Every structure is written in structure tokens, then in C-alpha cells.
Amino acid sequence: MDGKTLTEKRGQQHRVTLDVVAKHAGVSRSTASLVVRNSNLIAPETHERVRASMKALGYIYNQSAGSLRSQKTKTLGMVIADVSNPFYALLASGIEWACHQQDFLTIFADTAEDGGRQKMIIDRLIQHNVAGVFLCPAGDNSADDLAALEAAGTPLVQIMRHVSGQKVPYIGPDNVAGVQLGIDHVVRLGRKKLAFIGGPAGKSSSEERLEGFNQGVAKHRLKVKKDFIKTVAINRREAMEAALVLLDRPDRPDAIICYNDLMAFGVMLAMQRLGLMPGKDVALVGFDDIPESALWTPALTTVSIDARNIGRLAARVLMDKIANPSRTPRDIIVEPELIIRESCGESFAAA
């Protein structure tokens, strides 16, 4: 033997990282980080398991680097559910603008509606000691990701969706009221056979917009066939395929309310294939009011919730939470507005 310790030999070959320790111990990187800092937020048995892995692997904690990491940053994490949806680009621009006014930099990440990807992103943001996080939750285990941020002491706000039972501020629209606005309008135009193409279960926005549909048709004492309510992935193709099934039947609906504008565009594509005219043959209402909705032919009637404004409000809440950690922020629910265009059929009803 040359007299060098196992740790010294390993140090010459390669440095054992905290990621390696976390994998060896079967915990997240953020949990391992809390253990090396002797956080009392971690269970004793987890402490023991991580410490045992550190010893077995010869991990040495860099105290000076840890001290630098513990300093506050001026960086915020923005975790969005689907960057391919133009709505989230508008939301992000509102967040970015408001953060820039306070000299904060935002790191943008897209989960693509993947819960596993979201967990990885959250772990990385904690590692980089961001000052706070904006999160549009995706996946069934979002509550665990919120808990990880809380354990790391990272301020958080939820945008557009929220996880039930969590004491984390939420900024988003009144989804129930928004869908009801669309129903009230098409019913006023004489439509009675309503259908709904909604997003997948398990997301608060999907559940609330479906609840808005159910409440809206009940308010007008309308009977809705069970198979007139579809839940599909939030994209044009699946909405188009669901609409083809609904519209290619003798008892087709005379109005369709959609979860969002992208799905309404998918319904319009289905109508084109079947030779139907949106507004004349079937009334159509979207949700979000992205810029593209005014450019389609016919233009899309939709529920506006002002994405940029929601982003600015979320930034204000998060930065206030960072500056005043003891203050309990309140949720902000944005009131929707119906933007009436051609696809609902008002021009045909007035003719």
C-alpha cells in the first residue's frame, strides 16, 4: 500500500458527487443536500441512510461551496406544462416582464405534461438554489414536488393549475365561471344540444372546466348525452378525432364547448373534413383567447383570461413572498371575459 486513504485515491480518480450519493441512498438530490446540511426537515432514518452512503462512497462535502450556494440568488425557476401551447408563451412573457422590473432572472423549463420530467426539473432548481419557483403542476406526484420545494425552503406559487390540499398560493382564472359564460351565450342563441371536449382528468383546470360545463347545462335545464362529454389529451389532433366521432352522427351536437383554443382549432379541422360550418352548423367556443383565435376563418369565440396579466400577478405574489417570507399570500382568481366572434354563430342567428 502507498499509504493513501481510500478517499484520497478516489479523489485522484474522480470526485464523488452528491448526485452519486443520492442515487446510492435511493433519495433525491435535494434530500441528500439537506442531509449534508444537517436539516431537521429530513427523517432520522433517511439521515442515517444518506450518511452511510456518503461514508461508503468516500464523499466529502465542500463546505465553502455550500456556503456560497446558501446565499440568496436573484434567479427564479419557471416550470411550464407545455411550451408548444401559445398560451404559456404569453404567460411566460408576463412573468418575465415583471421579474425583469425587479432585476430577477428567470430560468424557463418545460415539463411537456410529464410528471417524471417535472420532478427532475424541480430537483435541479433546488440544487441551483433559485430564489423561488413558478409551477404549473403536471403529473400525479406534484404534491411530492411541492413538498420538496418546501423542505428546501424555496418559495413557490402555482399558476393555472393547483394541487389540492396544499397551502401554496395559486394564481389563475375562474375556470367554472369561464365555461359558464360560453354556455350562457350559445344557449341564448338557441343551441340546446351541447357537447364538451375537455382535458384529461387529474388536472385542476380540467376538473374545474368540466364542473363549469355541468353547472352551466344544469342551470339551463339541458339534458346532455353521456357520450357528448369527451376527455382527451390537450392538443389539436385528439380534439379533432373526438369531434369527428361527435359530429359524424345523426344526432350530432349543435354546440361544442372546448377546454382551450388549441382543442377548438382541432374541432374546426374536424368540421372542415365533414363539410360543416362553425357557427352556422355547430356553435363553437374555446378558452384562453390566444392571438391565433382571432385569425381563424371563422374567428373563434373564446373565453379570455389574459395570460400576460396572470403572469404579472404571479410574479408579484412570488417576489412579495421572497421579500416577506412570514406573510401568508392569498390566491388570486382572475375573472374571465367572453370574446364573441363568428364561431359561436351570433352573426347567423341575427341574420
C-alpha positions in Angstrom: 0.0 0.0 0.0 1.2 3.5 -0.7 -0.3 4.9 2.5 -3.1 6.9 0.8 -6.6 6.6 2.1 -9.5 5.2 0.0 -10.9 8.7 -0.1 -7.6 10.2 -1.4 -7.4 7.5 -4.1 -11.0 8.2 -5.2 -10.3 11.9 -5.2 -7.4 11.4 -7.6 -9.6 9.2 -9.9 -12.8 11.1 -9.8 -14.7 13.2 -7.4 -17.8 11.6 -5.8 -20.7 14.0 -6.4 -23.8 14.4 -4.3 -25.8 13.0 -7.3 -24.0 9.7 -6.9 -24.6 9.7 -3.1 -28.3 10.4 -3.7 -28.6 7.5 -6.2 -26.7 5.1 -3.9 -29.0 6.1 -1.0 -32.2 5.9 -3.1 -33.2 9.6 -2.4 -33.5 12.7 -4.5 -30.5 15.0 -4.9 -32.3 17.8 -2.9 -32.9 15.4 0.0 -29.2 14.4 0.1 -28.3 18.1 0.0 -30.5 18.7 3.1 -28.8 15.8 4.9 -25.3 17.2 4.4 -26.5 20.5 5.8 -28.0 18.7 8.8 -31.5 19.9 8.1 -34.1 18.8 10.7 -36.7 18.6 7.9 -35.4 15.1 7.0 -36.4 12.0 8.9 -33.7 10.4 11.1 -33.7 7.1 9.2 -33.1 9.0 5.9 -30.3 10.9 7.5 -28.7 7.6 8.5 -29.1 6.0 5.1 -27.6 9.0 3.3 -24.7 9.3 5.8 -24.0 5.6 5.3 -23.8 6.1 1.5 -21.5 9.1 2.0 -19.2 7.0 4.0 -19.3 4.0 1.7 -18.5 6.2 -1.4 -16.0 8.5 0.3 -18.0 11.6 -0.3 -16.5 14.9 1.1 -18.8 17.9 1.5 -17.3 21.1 0.2 -18.2 23.5 3.0 -17.0 26.6 1.3 -19.0 25.9 -1.9 -22.0 25.1 0.3 -21.7 28.5 1.9 -21.8 30.1 -1.5 -24.8 28.1 -2.5 -26.7 29.1 0.6 -26.6 32.8 -0.3 -29.7 34.2 -1.9 -29.8 34.4 -5.7 -31.7 36.7 -8.0 -32.8 33.7 -10.1 -36.3 32.2 -10.3 -37.4 29.0 -11.9 -40.4 29.0 -14.2 -41.8 25.5 -14.8 -44.5 25.4 -17.6 -46.7 22.4 -18.6 -46.5 22.7 -22.4 -44.4 25.3 -24.2 -46.0 24.3 -27.5 -49.2 25.9 -26.4 -49.0 29.6 -27.3 -50.9 30.5 -24.1 -47.9 29.5 -22.0 -45.7 31.7 -24.1 -47.9 34.7 -23.2 -48.0 33.6 -19.6 -44.2 33.4 -19.5 -43.7 36.8 -21.1 -45.9 38.3 -18.4 -43.8 36.6 -15.7 -40.5 37.6 -17.4 -41.5 41.3 -17.8 -42.5 41.6 -14.1 -39.4 39.8 -12.9 -37.1 41.9 -15.0 -38.6 45.1 -13.4 -37.2 43.8 -10.1 -33.8 42.6 -11.5 -34.7 38.9 -11.3 -33.7 36.4 -13.9 -36.0 33.5 -14.8 -34.9 30.0 -15.8 -37.5 28.5 -18.1 -38.3 24.8 -18.2 -41.0 22.7 -20.0 -42.3 19.6 -18.4 -44.3 18.6 -21.5 -47.0 17.3 -19.2 -44.6 14.7 -17.8 -44.5 14.2 -14.1 -41.1 12.5 -14.1 -39.6 15.3 -16.0 -41.2 17.8 -13.6 -39.5 16.0 -10.7 -36.1 16.2 -12.4 -36.6 19.9 -13.1 -37.6 20.7 -9.5 -34.6 18.8 -8.2 -32.3 20.8 -10.4 -33.8 24.1 -9.5 -33.3 23.3 -5.8 -29.7 22.3 -6.5 -29.1 25.7 -8.1 -30.6 27.4 -5.1 -33.1 29.5 -7.0 -34.8 32.2 -5.0 -38.3 31.0 -5.9 -40.3 28.9 -8.4 -43.4 29.4 -10.6 -45.0 26.0 -11.2 -47.9 24.8 -13.4 -48.3 21.3 -11.9 -48.1 18.3 -14.2 -48.4 14.6 -13.2 -49.9 12.7 -10.3 -47.0 13.3 -7.9 -47.0 17.1 -8.0 -47.7 17.2 -4.3 -44.3 15.5 -3.7 -42.6 18.2 -5.8 -44.3 20.9 -3.8 -43.1 19.2 -0.6 -39.5 19.0 -1.9 -39.5 22.8 -2.6 -41.0 23.5 0.9 -38.3 21.2 2.5 -35.6 23.2 0.7 -37.1 26.5 1.8 -37.8 27.6 -1.7 -40.8 30.0 -2.1 -43.4 28.8 -4.6 -46.5 29.9 -6.4 -48.8 27.7 -8.5 -50.0 29.1 -11.9 -53.0 28.0 -13.9 -53.3 24.7 -12.0 -53.2 23.8 -8.3 -52.7 20.8 -6.2 -55.5 20.3 -3.7 -54.7 20.3 0.0 -51.6 22.4 -0.4 -51.0 25.7 1.4 -49.3 27.2 -1.6 -50.6 30.4 -3.3 -52.4 29.9 -6.6 -52.9 32.4 -9.4 -55.2 31.5 -12.2 -58.6 32.0 -13.8 -62.1 31.2 -12.6 -62.5 28.2 -14.8 -66.0 27.3 -13.7 -67.3 30.8 -14.4 -65.5 31.0 -17.7 -67.1 27.9 -19.2 -70.5 29.0 -18.0 -70.1 32.3 -19.9 -69.7 30.3 -23.1 -72.7 28.1 -22.3 -74.9 31.1 -21.4 -74.1 32.7 -24.8 -74.8 29.7 -27.1 -78.0 28.9 -25.2 -79.1 32.5 -25.7 -78.6 31.9 -29.4 -80.9 28.9 -29.3 -78.5 26.0 -29.0 -79.7 23.1 -26.9 -77.6 20.0 -27.7 -74.3 20.9 -26.1 -71.1 18.8 -26.0 -67.9 19.3 -24.1 -64.3 18.3 -25.2 -62.2 18.6 -22.1 -58.7 17.9 -20.9 -57.5 14.8 -19.1 -58.6 14.0 -15.5 -56.3 14.7 -12.6 -55.6 18.3 -13.5 -57.4 21.0 -11.5 -58.1 23.1 -14.7 -59.7 20.1 -16.4 -61.9 19.2 -13.5 -63.0 22.8 -12.9 -63.8 23.4 -16.6 -65.8 20.2 -16.7 -67.6 21.3 -13.5 -68.3 24.6 -15.2 -69.9 22.8 -18.1 -72.0 20.6 -15.8 -73.2 23.6 -13.8 -73.9 25.6 -16.9 -76.1 23.0 -18.6 -77.9 22.3 -15.3 -78.6 26.0 -14.9 -80.4 26.0 -18.3 -82.1 22.6 -17.5 -80.5 21.0 -20.5 -80.0 17.2 -20.8 -76.6 16.2 -22.1 -75.9 12.7 -23.5 -73.2 10.9 -21.6 -71.1 10.4 -24.7 -71.3 14.1 -25.6 -68.6 14.7 -22.9 -65.1 13.8 -24.1 -61.8 14.0 -22.1 -58.7 13.8 -24.2 -55.1 15.0 -24.3 -54.7 18.7 -24.6 -53.8 19.0 -28.3 -55.4 19.6 -31.7 -55.2 16.1 -33.0 -57.0 14.3 -30.2 -59.6 17.1 -30.1 -60.2 16.7 -33.8 -60.6 12.9 -33.5 -63.1 13.3 -30.6 -65.0 15.9 -32.7 -65.1 13.6 -35.7 -66.9 11.0 -33.6 -69.3 13.5 -32.2 -70.1 15.3 -35.5 -70.4 12.3 -37.8 -73.6 11.0 -36.2 -77.3 11.8 -37.0 -77.9 13.3 -33.5 -74.8 15.4 -33.5 -74.5 18.3 -31.0 -75.4 21.8 -32.2 -72.7 23.5 -29.9 -69.3 22.4 -28.6 -67.5 23.9 -25.7 -63.8 23.2 -25.6 -61.2 23.1 -22.8 -59.0 25.6 -24.7 -58.4 27.3 -28.0 -56.0 24.7 -29.3 -58.6 22.0 -28.9 -61.2 24.3 -30.5 -58.9 24.5 -33.6 -58.9 20.7 -33.7 -62.7 20.8 -33.7 -62.7 23.3 -36.6 -60.5 20.9 -38.6 -63.0 18.1 -38.0 -65.8 20.4 -39.2 -63.8 21.1 -42.4 -63.4 17.4 -43.1 -67.2 16.9 -42.6 -68.2 19.9 -44.7 -69.7 21.7 -41.7 -69.5 25.5 -41.0 -68.5 26.6 -37.5 -71.2 28.9 -36.2 -73.8 28.0 -38.8 -74.0 24.2 -38.4 -72.4 23.9 -34.9 -71.6 26.7 -32.5 -68.0 26.5 -31.1 -66.4 28.2 -28.0 -62.8 28.0 -26.9 -61.0 29.1 -23.8 -57.8 31.2 -23.4 -58.1 33.8 -26.3 -54.6 33.2 -27.7 -53.8 35.6 -30.6 -54.4 32.8 -33.2 -58.1 32.6 -32.2 -58.9 35.9 -33.9 -57.1 34.8 -37.2 -59.0 31.7 -38.0 -61.8 31.6 -40.5 -64.3 31.9 -39.0 -62.7 33.7 -36.0 -63.1 31.8 -32.7 -65.4 32.8 -29.9 -63.5 32.2 -26.7 -63.1 32.9 -23.0 -60.3 35.5 -22.4 -58.3 35.2 -19.2 -55.4 37.5 -20.1 -52.3 35.2 -19.9 -49.8 38.1 -19.6 -51.8 39.6 -16.7 -51.8 36.2 -14.9 -48.1 36.0 -15.3 -47.5 39.5 -13.9 -49.8 38.8 -10.9 -47.9 35.5 -10.2 -44.6 37.4 -10.3 -45.8 40.0 -7.9 -47.0 37.3 -5.5 -43.8 35.3 -5.6 -41.5 38.3 -5.2 -43.5 39.5 -2.3 -43.3 36.0 -0.8 -39.5 36.1 -1.2 -39.2 39.6 0.4 -41.7 38.8 3.2 -41.4 35.0 4.0 -43.6 35.2 7.1 -46.5 36.8 5.3 -49.2 34.4 4.1 -50.1 35.2 0.5 -53.6 34.8 -0.8 -54.8 33.1 -4.0 -55.7 35.4 -6.9 -58.6 34.3 -9.1 -58.9 36.2 -12.4 -62.3 36.9 -13.7 -62.9 35.7 -17.3 -64.4 37.6 -20.2 -66.3 36.1 -23.2 -64.9 37.4 -26.5 -67.7 37.0 -29.1 -66.6 36.2 -32.7 -68.0 34.2 -35.6 -67.7 30.6 -34.5 -70.5 30.8 -31.9 -73.0 31.7 -34.7 -74.2 35.0 -33.5 -74.0 36.6 -36.9 -76.1 33.7 -38.3 -78.6 34.0 -35.5 -79.0 37.7 -36.2 -79.5 37.3 -39.9 
